Amino acid sequence: SILGLTGWVRNTSDDMNVEMEVQGTEEKIAALLSTYRYNRWINITSMDVTEIPVIDEKGFSLLFY
């Protein structure tokens, strides 16, 4: 898994946005987002964060529409 995190990431149906559900410590999630924020191939213009109940996931997946 990525940084010991679990969850998933996918492009939205409009191919303009990305949705990601991630589980782990706040520090590891912040490290992941920092990696994406400062990547020259990724342009994050805004981010909505919602805390949701934890479910038992075993890895990190790329999902496709």
All heavy atoms as TSV, in Angstrom:
chain	resi	resn	atom	element	x	y	z
A	1	SER	N	N	0.838	-1.192	0.000
A	1	SER	CA	C	0.000	0.000	0.000
A	1	SER	C	C	0.874	1.244	0.000
A	1	SER	O	O	2.058	1.186	0.290
A	1	SER	CB	C	-0.957	-0.021	1.188
A	1	SER	OG	O	-0.235	0.041	2.387
A	2	ILE	N	N	0.284	2.362	-0.283
A	2	ILE	CA	C	0.993	3.631	-0.367
A	2	ILE	C	C	1.141	4.208	1.034
A	2	ILE	O	O	0.147	4.496	1.701
A	2	ILE	CB	C	0.230	4.618	-1.274
A	2	ILE	CG1	C	0.074	4.047	-2.675
A	2	ILE	CG2	C	0.922	5.962	-1.318
A	2	ILE	CD1	C	-0.855	4.829	-3.565
A	3	LEU	N	N	2.369	4.361	1.527
A	3	LEU	CA	C	2.648	4.925	2.858
A	3	LEU	C	C	1.922	4.184	3.983
A	3	LEU	O	O	1.684	4.739	5.039
A	3	LEU	CB	C	2.267	6.411	2.915
A	3	LEU	CG	C	3.041	7.371	2.025
A	3	LEU	CD1	C	2.399	8.756	2.066
A	3	LEU	CD2	C	4.486	7.465	2.460
A	4	GLY	N	N	1.522	2.956	3.742
A	4	GLY	CA	C	0.769	2.221	4.754
A	4	GLY	C	C	-0.691	2.636	4.827
A	4	GLY	O	O	-1.388	2.278	5.768
A	5	LEU	N	N	-1.167	3.375	3.824
A	5	LEU	CA	C	-2.554	3.826	3.773
A	5	LEU	C	C	-3.390	2.822	2.990
A	5	LEU	O	O	-2.880	2.065	2.170
A	5	LEU	CB	C	-2.647	5.192	3.093
A	5	LEU	CG	C	-1.882	6.319	3.775
A	5	LEU	CD1	C	-1.800	7.533	2.879
A	5	LEU	CD2	C	-2.534	6.671	5.096
A	6	THR	N	N	-4.687	2.822	3.224
A	6	THR	CA	C	-5.608	2.016	2.437
A	6	THR	C	C	-6.654	2.930	1.827
A	6	THR	O	O	-6.842	4.060	2.274
A	6	THR	CB	C	-6.306	0.934	3.294
A	6	THR	OG1	O	-7.056	1.564	4.323
A	6	THR	CG2	C	-5.298	-0.024	3.901
A	7	GLY	N	N	-7.331	2.442	0.795
A	7	GLY	CA	C	-8.396	3.217	0.167
A	7	GLY	C	C	-8.413	3.046	-1.330
A	7	GLY	O	O	-7.982	2.034	-1.860
A	8	TRP	N	N	-8.893	4.081	-2.024
A	8	TRP	CA	C	-8.989	4.039	-3.480
A	8	TRP	C	C	-8.915	5.445	-4.057
A	8	TRP	O	O	-9.100	6.432	-3.356
A	8	TRP	CB	C	-10.270	3.345	-3.936
A	8	TRP	CG	C	-11.543	3.886	-3.331
A	8	TRP	CD1	C	-12.194	3.380	-2.255
A	8	TRP	CD2	C	-12.288	5.029	-3.750
A	8	TRP	NE1	N	-13.309	4.137	-1.978
A	8	TRP	CE2	C	-13.388	5.153	-2.888
A	8	TRP	CE3	C	-12.147	5.958	-4.762
A	8	TRP	CZ2	C	-14.334	6.173	-3.011
A	8	TRP	CZ3	C	-13.080	6.979	-4.890
A	8	TRP	CH2	C	-14.164	7.070	-4.025
A	9	VAL	N	N	-8.638	5.515	-5.354
A	9	VAL	CA	C	-8.621	6.781	-6.090
A	9	VAL	C	C	-9.166	6.514	-7.488
A	9	VAL	O	O	-8.978	5.431	-8.043
A	9	VAL	CB	C	-7.197	7.390	-6.147
A	9	VAL	CG1	C	-6.229	6.495	-6.891
A	9	VAL	CG2	C	-7.215	8.791	-6.722
A	10	ARG	N	N	-9.902	7.490	-8.038
A	10	ARG	CA	C	-10.433	7.354	-9.401
A	10	ARG	C	C	-10.711	8.734	-9.979
A	10	ARG	O	O	-10.948	9.705	-9.266
A	10	ARG	CB	C	-11.713	6.529	-9.417
A	10	ARG	CG	C	-12.884	7.219	-8.758
A	10	ARG	CD	C	-14.137	6.382	-8.827
A	10	ARG	NE	N	-15.192	7.011	-8.035
A	10	ARG	CZ	C	-16.208	6.356	-7.529
A	10	ARG	NH1	N	-16.322	5.062	-7.689
A	10	ARG	NH2	N	-17.121	6.987	-6.825
A	11	ASN	N	N	-10.678	8.800	-11.320
A	11	ASN	CA	C	-11.132	9.996	-12.023
A	11	ASN	C	C	-12.649	10.006	-11.967
A	11	ASN	O	O	-13.285	8.957	-12.000
A	11	ASN	CB	C	-10.689	9.982	-13.484
A	11	ASN	CG	C	-9.205	10.202	-13.647
A	11	ASN	OD1	O	-8.546	10.715	-12.760
A	11	ASN	ND2	N	-8.682	9.794	-14.773
A	12	THR	N	N	-13.233	11.195	-11.924
A	12	THR	CA	C	-14.683	11.299	-11.983
A	12	THR	C	C	-15.134	11.109	-13.425
A	12	THR	O	O	-14.319	11.121	-14.353
A	12	THR	CB	C	-15.176	12.657	-11.439
A	12	THR	OG1	O	-14.572	13.702	-12.204
A	12	THR	CG2	C	-14.829	12.819	-9.968
A	13	SER	N	N	-16.428	10.944	-13.614
A	13	SER	CA	C	-16.945	10.676	-14.965
A	13	SER	C	C	-16.686	11.825	-15.935
A	13	SER	O	O	-16.665	11.618	-17.139
A	13	SER	CB	C	-18.438	10.348	-14.907
A	13	SER	OG	O	-19.155	11.431	-14.354
A	14	ASP	N	N	-16.455	13.044	-15.425
A	14	ASP	CA	C	-16.158	14.172	-16.317
A	14	ASP	C	C	-14.677	14.252	-16.682
A	14	ASP	O	O	-14.269	15.093	-17.456
A	14	ASP	CB	C	-16.629	15.488	-15.704
A	14	ASP	CG	C	-15.901	15.853	-14.414
A	14	ASP	OD1	O	-14.905	15.185	-14.039
A	14	ASP	OD2	O	-16.330	16.812	-13.750
A	15	ASP	N	N	-13.861	13.365	-16.110
A	15	ASP	CA	C	-12.406	13.330	-16.336
A	15	ASP	C	C	-11.706	14.638	-15.983
A	15	ASP	O	O	-10.587	14.885	-16.422
A	15	ASP	CB	C	-12.067	12.940	-17.779
A	15	ASP	CG	C	-12.230	11.459	-18.036
A	15	ASP	OD1	O	-12.083	10.671	-17.078
A	15	ASP	OD2	O	-12.505	11.090	-19.183
A	16	MET	N	N	-12.359	15.474	-15.199
A	16	MET	CA	C	-11.766	16.748	-14.791
A	16	MET	C	C	-11.380	16.752	-13.311
A	16	MET	O	O	-10.647	17.624	-12.874
A	16	MET	CB	C	-12.748	17.897	-15.058
A	16	MET	CG	C	-13.103	18.081	-16.516
A	16	MET	SD	S	-11.698	18.573	-17.527
A	16	MET	CE	C	-11.360	20.186	-16.894
A	17	ASN	N	N	-11.900	15.799	-12.567
A	17	ASN	CA	C	-11.665	15.761	-11.128
A	17	ASN	C	C	-11.276	14.351	-10.703
A	17	ASN	O	O	-11.434	13.396	-11.459
A	17	ASN	CB	C	-12.933	16.189	-10.376
A	17	ASN	CG	C	-13.292	17.625	-10.659
A	17	ASN	OD1	O	-12.591	18.533	-10.253
A	17	ASN	ND2	N	-14.381	17.837	-11.372
A	18	VAL	N	N	-10.788	14.261	-9.495
A	18	VAL	CA	C	-10.401	12.972	-8.928
A	18	VAL	C	C	-11.071	12.829	-7.577
A	18	VAL	O	O	-11.166	13.792	-6.814
A	18	VAL	CB	C	-8.862	12.899	-8.760
A	18	VAL	CG1	C	-8.436	11.659	-8.007
A	18	VAL	CG2	C	-8.181	12.960	-10.108
A	19	GLU	N	N	-11.557	11.626	-7.300
A	19	GLU	CA	C	-12.094	11.301	-5.978
A	19	GLU	C	C	-11.139	10.313	-5.330
A	19	GLU	O	O	-10.609	9.423	-5.992
A	19	GLU	CB	C	-13.459	10.629	-6.099
A	19	GLU	CG	C	-14.532	11.514	-6.669
A	19	GLU	CD	C	-15.837	10.758	-6.871
A	19	GLU	OE1	O	-15.815	9.542	-7.163
A	19	GLU	OE2	O	-16.888	11.401	-6.732
A	20	MET	N	N	-10.921	10.489	-4.025
A	20	MET	CA	C	-10.039	9.585	-3.313
A	20	MET	C	C	-10.612	9.343	-1.924
A	20	MET	O	O	-11.067	10.276	-1.266
A	20	MET	CB	C	-8.634	10.188	-3.190
A	20	MET	CG	C	-7.671	9.310	-2.441
A	20	MET	SD	S	-5.912	9.795	-2.505
A	20	MET	CE	C	-5.923	11.547	-2.533
A	21	GLU	N	N	-10.614	8.086	-1.521
A	21	GLU	CA	C	-10.962	7.727	-0.145
A	21	GLU	C	C	-9.729	7.073	0.447
A	21	GLU	O	O	-9.178	6.128	-0.120
A	21	GLU	CB	C	-12.126	6.752	-0.134
A	21	GLU	CG	C	-12.529	6.350	1.266
A	21	GLU	CD	C	-13.699	5.391	1.261
A	21	GLU	OE1	O	-14.770	5.775	0.741
A	21	GLU	OE2	O	-13.527	4.262	1.751
A	22	VAL	N	N	-9.272	7.614	1.547
A	22	VAL	CA	C	-8.018	7.139	2.127
A	22	VAL	C	C	-8.179	6.952	3.625
A	22	VAL	O	O	-8.867	7.733	4.276
A	22	VAL	CB	C	-6.920	8.154	1.770
A	22	VAL	CG1	C	-6.474	9.002	2.866
A	22	VAL	CG2	C	-5.768	7.538	1.118
A	23	GLN	N	N	-7.579	5.892	4.151
A	23	GLN	CA	C	-7.607	5.625	5.582
A	23	GLN	C	C	-6.185	5.504	6.101
A	23	GLN	O	O	-5.342	4.881	5.465
A	23	GLN	CB	C	-8.351	4.315	5.874
A	23	GLN	CG	C	-9.798	4.349	5.501
A	23	GLN	CD	C	-10.487	3.063	5.875
A	23	GLN	OE1	O	-11.200	3.031	6.856
A	23	GLN	NE2	N	-10.303	2.017	5.099
A	24	GLY	N	N	-5.942	6.106	7.240
A	24	GLY	CA	C	-4.633	6.053	7.875
A	24	GLY	C	C	-4.512	7.179	8.876
A	24	GLY	O	O	-5.472	7.894	9.153
A	25	THR	N	N	-3.317	7.362	9.388
A	25	THR	CA	C	-3.107	8.444	10.351
A	25	THR	C	C	-3.147	9.789	9.639
A	25	THR	O	O	-2.883	9.871	8.431
A	25	THR	CB	C	-1.749	8.297	11.060
A	25	THR	OG1	O	-0.697	8.475	10.093
A	25	THR	CG2	C	-1.616	6.952	11.766
A	26	GLU	N	N	-3.466	10.825	10.385
A	26	GLU	CA	C	-3.502	12.171	9.794
A	26	GLU	C	C	-2.153	12.538	9.203
A	26	GLU	O	O	-2.087	13.170	8.148
A	26	GLU	CB	C	-3.919	13.199	10.844
A	26	GLU	CG	C	-5.380	13.115	11.210
A	26	GLU	CD	C	-5.814	14.233	12.144
A	26	GLU	OE1	O	-5.359	15.385	11.957
A	26	GLU	OE2	O	-6.598	13.950	13.059
A	27	GLU	N	N	-1.075	12.142	9.861
A	27	GLU	CA	C	0.271	12.465	9.383
A	27	GLU	C	C	0.554	11.802	8.037
A	27	GLU	O	O	1.118	12.419	7.130
A	27	GLU	CB	C	1.335	12.041	10.402
A	27	GLU	CG	C	1.286	12.807	11.704
A	27	GLU	CD	C	0.212	12.306	12.686
A	27	GLU	OE1	O	-0.317	11.185	12.508
A	27	GLU	OE2	O	-0.101	13.053	13.626
A	28	LYS	N	N	0.175	10.530	7.900
A	28	LYS	CA	C	0.432	9.822	6.639
A	28	LYS	C	C	-0.453	10.337	5.519
A	28	LYS	O	O	-0.025	10.443	4.371
A	28	LYS	CB	C	0.260	8.318	6.826
A	28	LYS	CG	C	1.383	7.715	7.631
A	28	LYS	CD	C	1.261	6.222	7.722
A	28	LYS	CE	C	2.445	5.643	8.495
A	28	LYS	NZ	N	2.399	4.183	8.525
A	29	ILE	N	N	-1.694	10.688	5.826
A	29	ILE	CA	C	-2.580	11.267	4.813
A	29	ILE	C	C	-2.030	12.616	4.370
A	29	ILE	O	O	-1.995	12.924	3.178
A	29	ILE	CB	C	-4.027	11.373	5.326
A	29	ILE	CG1	C	-4.619	9.967	5.523
A	29	ILE	CG2	C	-4.886	12.198	4.363
A	29	ILE	CD1	C	-5.957	9.941	6.222
A	30	ALA	N	N	-1.556	13.421	5.302
A	30	ALA	CA	C	-0.962	14.717	4.963
A	30	ALA	C	C	0.268	14.532	4.080
A	30	ALA	O	O	0.477	15.293	3.125
A	30	ALA	CB	C	-0.602	15.477	6.234
A	31	ALA	N	N	1.083	13.512	4.363
A	31	ALA	CA	C	2.264	13.236	3.534
A	31	ALA	C	C	1.853	12.850	2.118
A	31	ALA	O	O	2.466	13.294	1.141
A	31	ALA	CB	C	3.106	12.133	4.174
A	32	LEU	N	N	0.820	12.036	1.981
A	32	LEU	CA	C	0.325	11.645	0.663
A	32	LEU	C	C	-0.151	12.868	-0.118
A	32	LEU	O	O	0.227	13.068	-1.279
A	32	LEU	CB	C	-0.814	10.633	0.795
A	32	LEU	CG	C	-1.499	10.232	-0.508
A	32	LEU	CD1	C	-0.570	9.398	-1.376
A	32	LEU	CD2	C	-2.791	9.496	-0.225
A	33	LEU	N	N	-0.975	13.699	0.510
A	33	LEU	CA	C	-1.502	14.887	-0.167
A	33	LEU	C	C	-0.388	15.859	-0.522
A	33	LEU	O	O	-0.425	16.493	-1.575
A	33	LEU	CB	C	-2.561	15.552	0.697
A	33	LEU	CG	C	-3.826	14.722	0.921
A	33	LEU	CD1	C	-4.783	15.449	1.846
A	33	LEU	CD2	C	-4.492	14.353	-0.389
A	34	SER	N	N	0.617	15.975	0.323
A	34	SER	CA	C	1.754	16.833	0.033
A	34	SER	C	C	2.502	16.342	-1.201
A	34	SER	O	O	2.917	17.126	-2.046
A	34	SER	CB	C	2.690	16.878	1.241
A	34	SER	OG	O	3.822	17.667	0.957
A	35	THR	N	N	2.648	15.029	-1.315
A	35	THR	CA	C	3.299	14.444	-2.493
A	35	THR	C	C	2.550	14.826	-3.757
A	35	THR	O	O	3.154	15.193	-4.766
A	35	THR	CB	C	3.351	12.906	-2.364
A	35	THR	OG1	O	4.117	12.579	-1.203
A	35	THR	CG2	C	3.972	12.269	-3.588
A	36	TYR	N	N	1.222	14.757	-3.724
A	36	TYR	CA	C	0.423	15.111	-4.897
A	36	TYR	C	C	0.428	16.610	-5.153
A	36	TYR	O	O	0.500	17.064	-6.286
A	36	TYR	CB	C	-1.022	14.628	-4.741
A	36	TYR	CG	C	-1.175	13.126	-4.821
A	36	TYR	CD1	C	-2.132	12.471	-4.072
A	36	TYR	CD2	C	-0.366	12.368	-5.644
A	36	TYR	CE1	C	-2.281	11.090	-4.150
A	36	TYR	CE2	C	-0.505	10.994	-5.725
A	36	TYR	CZ	C	-1.463	10.365	-4.979
A	36	TYR	OH	O	-1.604	9.017	-5.057
A	37	ARG	N	N	0.343	17.389	-4.102
A	37	ARG	CA	C	0.258	18.846	-4.247
A	37	ARG	C	C	1.501	19.422	-4.927
A	37	ARG	O	O	1.428	20.400	-5.656
A	37	ARG	CB	C	0.044	19.494	-2.887
A	37	ARG	CG	C	-0.202	20.984	-2.964
A	37	ARG	CD	C	-0.572	21.575	-1.628
A	37	ARG	NE	N	-1.754	21.003	-1.055
A	37	ARG	CZ	C	-3.009	21.358	-1.335
A	37	ARG	NH1	N	-3.235	22.296	-2.212
A	37	ARG	NH2	N	-4.027	20.782	-0.742
A	38	TYR	N	N	2.665	18.827	-4.694
A	38	TYR	CA	C	3.903	19.376	-5.236
A	38	TYR	C	C	4.456	18.555	-6.400
A	38	TYR	O	O	5.620	18.650	-6.730
A	38	TYR	CB	C	4.931	19.524	-4.109
A	38	TYR	CG	C	4.427	20.473	-3.058
A	38	TYR	CD1	C	4.014	20.016	-1.812
A	38	TYR	CD2	C	4.308	21.834	-3.336
A	38	TYR	CE1	C	3.509	20.896	-0.862
A	38	TYR	CE2	C	3.803	22.713	-2.388
A	38	TYR	CZ	C	3.410	22.230	-1.162
A	38	TYR	OH	O	2.902	23.098	-0.219
A	39	ASN	N	N	3.601	17.791	-7.047
A	39	ASN	CA	C	3.976	17.025	-8.224
A	39	ASN	C	C	3.722	17.888	-9.451
A	39	ASN	O	O	2.635	18.442	-9.611
A	39	ASN	CB	C	3.132	15.739	-8.279
A	39	ASN	CG	C	3.493	14.858	-9.433
A	39	ASN	OD1	O	3.527	15.300	-10.572
A	39	ASN	ND2	N	3.747	13.602	-9.148
A	40	ARG	N	N	4.685	18.006	-10.334
A	40	ARG	CA	C	4.513	18.903	-11.489
A	40	ARG	C	C	3.471	18.418	-12.486
A	40	ARG	O	O	3.034	19.171	-13.338
A	40	ARG	CB	C	5.833	19.158	-12.179
A	40	ARG	CG	C	6.387	17.976	-12.900
A	40	ARG	CD	C	7.741	18.316	-13.493
A	40	ARG	NE	N	8.114	17.322	-14.478
A	40	ARG	CZ	C	8.874	17.569	-15.498
A	40	ARG	NH1	N	9.353	18.774	-15.690
A	40	ARG	NH2	N	9.190	16.616	-16.342
A	41	TRP	N	N	3.056	17.158	-12.415
A	41	TRP	CA	C	2.069	16.612	-13.339
A	41	TRP	C	C	0.651	16.691	-12.791
A	41	TRP	O	O	-0.302	16.332	-13.465
A	41	TRP	CB	C	2.399	15.158	-13.675
A	41	TRP	CG	C	3.773	15.002	-14.238
A	41	TRP	CD1	C	4.848	14.441	-13.607
A	41	TRP	CD2	C	4.248	15.445	-15.497
A	41	TRP	NE1	N	5.960	14.499	-14.405
A	41	TRP	CE2	C	5.610	15.122	-15.591
A	41	TRP	CE3	C	3.657	16.096	-16.575
A	41	TRP	CZ2	C	6.382	15.416	-16.704
A	41	TRP	CZ3	C	4.445	16.380	-17.682
A	41	TRP	CH2	C	5.777	16.043	-17.740
A	42	ILE	N	N	0.506	17.147	-11.562
A	42	ILE	CA	C	-0.806	17.212	-10.914
A	42	ILE	C	C	-1.070	18.656	-10.510
A	42	ILE	O	O	-0.221	19.304	-9.910
A	42	ILE	CB	C	-0.849	16.296	-9.667
A	42	ILE	CG1	C	-0.627	14.844	-10.092
A	42	ILE	CG2	C	-2.166	16.457	-8.926
A	42	ILE	CD1	C	-0.428	13.898	-8.925
A	43	ASN	N	N	-2.257	19.160	-10.819
A	43	ASN	CA	C	-2.629	20.526	-10.475
A	43	ASN	C	C	-3.852	20.485	-9.566
A	43	ASN	O	O	-4.971	20.286	-10.037
A	43	ASN	CB	C	-2.920	21.334	-11.738
A	43	ASN	CG	C	-3.272	22.765	-11.430
A	43	ASN	OD1	O	-2.912	23.295	-10.389
A	43	ASN	ND2	N	-3.967	23.402	-12.345
A	44	ILE	N	N	-3.637	20.647	-8.272
A	44	ILE	CA	C	-4.743	20.675	-7.317
A	44	ILE	C	C	-5.156	22.128	-7.129
A	44	ILE	O	O	-4.380	22.949	-6.650
A	44	ILE	CB	C	-4.338	20.054	-5.970
A	44	ILE	CG1	C	-3.964	18.583	-6.159
A	44	ILE	CG2	C	-5.471	20.204	-4.950
A	44	ILE	CD1	C	-3.429	17.900	-4.915
A	45	THR	N	N	-6.385	22.451	-7.532
A	45	THR	CA	C	-6.881	23.822	-7.391
A	45	THR	C	C	-7.812	23.973	-6.197
A	45	THR	O	O	-7.983	25.062	-5.688
A	45	THR	CB	C	-7.603	24.282	-8.672
A	45	THR	OG1	O	-8.670	23.379	-8.953
A	45	THR	CG2	C	-6.639	24.316	-9.849
A	46	SER	N	N	-8.429	22.870	-5.779
A	46	SER	CA	C	-9.266	22.901	-4.583
A	46	SER	C	C	-9.428	21.477	-4.076
A	46	SER	O	O	-9.197	20.515	-4.804
A	46	SER	CB	C	-10.630	23.524	-4.856
A	46	SER	OG	O	-11.385	22.702	-5.718
A	47	MET	N	N	-9.834	21.382	-2.819
A	47	MET	CA	C	-10.000	20.071	-2.219
A	47	MET	C	C	-11.128	20.142	-1.197
A	47	MET	O	O	-11.188	21.074	-0.398
A	47	MET	CB	C	-8.694	19.677	-1.518
A	47	MET	CG	C	-8.661	18.279	-1.004
A	47	MET	SD	S	-7.106	17.825	-0.160
A	47	MET	CE	C	-5.849	18.708	-1.029
A	48	ASP	N	N	-12.036	19.182	-1.273
A	48	ASP	CA	C	-13.082	19.032	-0.271
A	48	ASP	C	C	-12.729	17.811	0.563
A	48	ASP	O	O	-12.435	16.753	0.019
A	48	ASP	CB	C	-14.457	18.805	-0.920
A	48	ASP	CG	C	-14.924	20.018	-1.703
A	48	ASP	OD1	O	-14.645	21.142	-1.264
A	48	ASP	OD2	O	-15.555	19.829	-2.747
A	49	VAL	N	N	-12.758	17.958	1.871
A	49	VAL	CA	C	-12.414	16.861	2.776
A	49	VAL	C	C	-13.627	16.550	3.640
A	49	VAL	O	O	-14.228	17.451	4.215
A	49	VAL	CB	C	-11.214	17.237	3.669
A	49	VAL	CG1	C	-10.908	16.127	4.655
A	49	VAL	CG2	C	-10.004	17.582	2.830
A	50	THR	N	N	-13.979	15.279	3.692
A	50	THR	CA	C	-15.089	14.816	4.508
A	50	THR	C	C	-14.626	13.611	5.306
A	50	THR	O	O	-14.071	12.670	4.740
A	50	THR	CB	C	-16.288	14.393	3.626
A	50	THR	OG1	O	-16.656	15.483	2.790
A	50	THR	CG2	C	-17.469	13.970	4.472
A	51	GLU	N	N	-14.820	13.645	6.609
A	51	GLU	CA	C	-14.508	12.473	7.427
A	51	GLU	C	C	-15.684	11.513	7.366
A	51	GLU	O	O	-16.829	11.922	7.496
A	51	GLU	CB	C	-14.231	12.883	8.865
A	51	GLU	CG	C	-12.899	13.570	9.022
A	51	GLU	CD	C	-12.467	13.714	10.471
A	51	GLU	OE1	O	-12.780	12.831	11.296
A	51	GLU	OE2	O	-11.811	14.722	10.756
A	52	ILE	N	N	-15.367	10.240	7.112
A	52	ILE	CA	C	-16.389	9.205	7.026
A	52	ILE	C	C	-16.006	8.056	7.954
A	52	ILE	O	O	-14.852	7.944	8.349
A	52	ILE	CB	C	-16.565	8.709	5.568
A	52	ILE	CG1	C	-15.260	8.125	5.027
A	52	ILE	CG2	C	-17.069	9.819	4.674
A	52	ILE	CD1	C	-15.380	7.493	3.666
A	53	PRO	N	N	-16.960	7.183	8.290
A	53	PRO	CA	C	-16.631	6.050	9.151
A	53	PRO	C	C	-15.579	5.142	8.498
A	53	PRO	O	O	-15.561	4.964	7.284
A	53	PRO	CB	C	-17.961	5.298	9.292
A	53	PRO	CG	C	-19.012	6.302	8.956
A	53	PRO	CD	C	-18.382	7.239	7.961
A	54	VAL	N	N	-14.713	4.594	9.311
A	54	VAL	CA	C	-13.655	3.702	8.842
A	54	VAL	C	C	-14.245	2.339	8.511
A	54	VAL	O	O	-15.094	1.825	9.234
A	54	VAL	CB	C	-12.565	3.557	9.925
A	54	VAL	CG1	C	-11.537	2.514	9.537
A	54	VAL	CG2	C	-11.903	4.899	10.187
A	55	ILE	N	N	-13.806	1.781	7.370
A	55	ILE	CA	C	-14.165	0.413	7.022
A	55	ILE	C	C	-12.868	-0.388	6.906
A	55	ILE	O	O	-11.789	0.180	6.781
A	55	ILE	CB	C	-14.973	0.333	5.712
A	55	ILE	CG1	C	-14.188	0.935	4.543
A	55	ILE	CG2	C	-16.311	1.010	5.855
A	55	ILE	CD1	C	-14.838	0.729	3.205
A	56	ASP	N	N	-12.955	-1.693	6.962
A	56	ASP	CA	C	-11.778	-2.539	6.933
A	56	ASP	C	C	-11.328	-2.790	5.507
A	56	ASP	O	O	-11.852	-3.658	4.821
A	56	ASP	CB	C	-12.074	-3.870	7.646
A	56	ASP	CG	C	-10.831	-4.720	7.797
A	56	ASP	OD1	O	-9.719	-4.149	7.848
A	56	ASP	OD2	O	-10.966	-5.948	7.856
A	57	GLU	N	N	-10.371	-1.994	5.040
A	57	GLU	CA	C	-9.805	-2.174	3.710
A	57	GLU	C	C	-8.402	-2.735	3.846
A	57	GLU	O	O	-7.727	-2.498	4.841
A	57	GLU	CB	C	-9.777	-0.847	2.946
A	57	GLU	CG	C	-11.158	-0.323	2.646
A	57	GLU	CD	C	-11.127	0.992	1.893
A	57	GLU	OE1	O	-10.350	1.880	2.274
A	57	GLU	OE2	O	-11.895	1.122	0.950
A	58	LYS	N	N	-7.956	-3.462	2.839
A	58	LYS	CA	C	-6.667	-4.154	2.931
A	58	LYS	C	C	-5.574	-3.539	2.065
A	58	LYS	O	O	-4.432	-3.904	2.180
A	58	LYS	CB	C	-6.838	-5.627	2.542
A	58	LYS	CG	C	-7.817	-6.371	3.409
A	58	LYS	CD	C	-7.318	-6.472	4.819
A	58	LYS	CE	C	-8.284	-7.293	5.645
A	58	LYS	NZ	N	-8.238	-7.014	7.036
A	59	GLY	N	N	-5.902	-2.667	1.155
A	59	GLY	CA	C	-4.892	-2.128	0.256
A	59	GLY	C	C	-5.339	-0.820	-0.348
A	59	GLY	O	O	-6.257	-0.188	0.139
A	60	PHE	N	N	-4.675	-0.432	-1.414
A	60	PHE	CA	C	-5.009	0.796	-2.115
A	60	PHE	C	C	-5.279	0.451	-3.563
A	60	PHE	O	O	-4.499	-0.246	-4.194
A	60	PHE	CB	C	-3.844	1.792	-2.022
A	60	PHE	CG	C	-4.279	3.211	-2.193
A	60	PHE	CD1	C	-4.664	3.955	-1.107
A	60	PHE	CD2	C	-4.319	3.793	-3.428
A	60	PHE	CE1	C	-5.082	5.267	-1.235
A	60	PHE	CE2	C	-4.734	5.100	-3.593
A	60	PHE	CZ	C	-5.106	5.837	-2.487
A	61	SER	N	N	-6.415	0.900	-4.108
A	61	SER	CA	C	-6.841	0.505	-5.443
A	61	SER	C	C	-7.052	1.697	-6.350
A	61	SER	O	O	-7.445	2.773	-5.893
A	61	SER	CB	C	-8.174	-0.259	-5.370
A	61	SER	OG	O	-8.071	-1.375	-4.535
A	62	LEU	N	N	-6.796	1.492	-7.634
A	62	LEU	CA	C	-7.184	2.440	-8.671
A	62	LEU	C	C	-8.491	1.933	-9.247
A	62	LEU	O	O	-8.564	0.804	-9.721
A	62	LEU	CB	C	-6.124	2.524	-9.769
A	62	LEU	CG	C	-4.740	2.975	-9.338
A	62	LEU	CD1	C	-3.783	2.882	-10.528
A	62	LEU	CD2	C	-4.781	4.388	-8.806
A	63	LEU	N	N	-9.519	2.759	-9.200
A	63	LEU	CA	C	-10.836	2.361	-9.704
A	63	LEU	C	C	-11.084	3.048	-11.038
A	63	LEU	O	O	-10.593	4.143	-11.304
A	63	LEU	CB	C	-11.927	2.743	-8.713
A	63	LEU	CG	C	-11.782	2.186	-7.295
A	63	LEU	CD1	C	-12.912	2.684	-6.419
A	63	LEU	CD2	C	-11.745	0.665	-7.307
A	64	PHE	N	N	-11.891	2.437	-11.875
A	64	PHE	CA	C	-12.208	2.986	-13.187
A	64	PHE	C	C	-13.711	3.021	-13.394
A	64	PHE	O	O	-14.415	2.143	-12.921
A	64	PHE	CB	C	-11.574	2.122	-14.295
A	64	PHE	CG	C	-10.082	2.045	-14.166
A	64	PHE	CD1	C	-9.491	0.985	-13.496
A	64	PHE	CD2	C	-9.281	3.030	-14.706
A	64	PHE	CE1	C	-8.105	0.912	-13.376
A	64	PHE	CE2	C	-7.903	2.949	-14.578
A	64	PHE	CZ	C	-7.311	1.897	-13.910
A	65	TYR	N	N	-14.187	4.065	-14.081
A	65	TYR	CA	C	-15.605	4.155	-14.446
A	65	TYR	C	C	-15.882	3.235	-15.583
A	65	TYR	O	O	-15.138	2.946	-16.424
A	65	TYR	CB	C	-15.995	5.586	-14.828
A	65	TYR	CG	C	-16.473	6.372	-13.648
A	65	TYR	CD1	C	-15.636	7.227	-12.966
A	65	TYR	CD2	C	-17.780	6.252	-13.218
A	65	TYR	CE1	C	-16.081	7.949	-11.889
A	65	TYR	CE2	C	-18.241	6.980	-12.117
A	65	TYR	CZ	C	-17.380	7.828	-11.471
A	65	TYR	OH	O	-17.833	8.543	-10.406
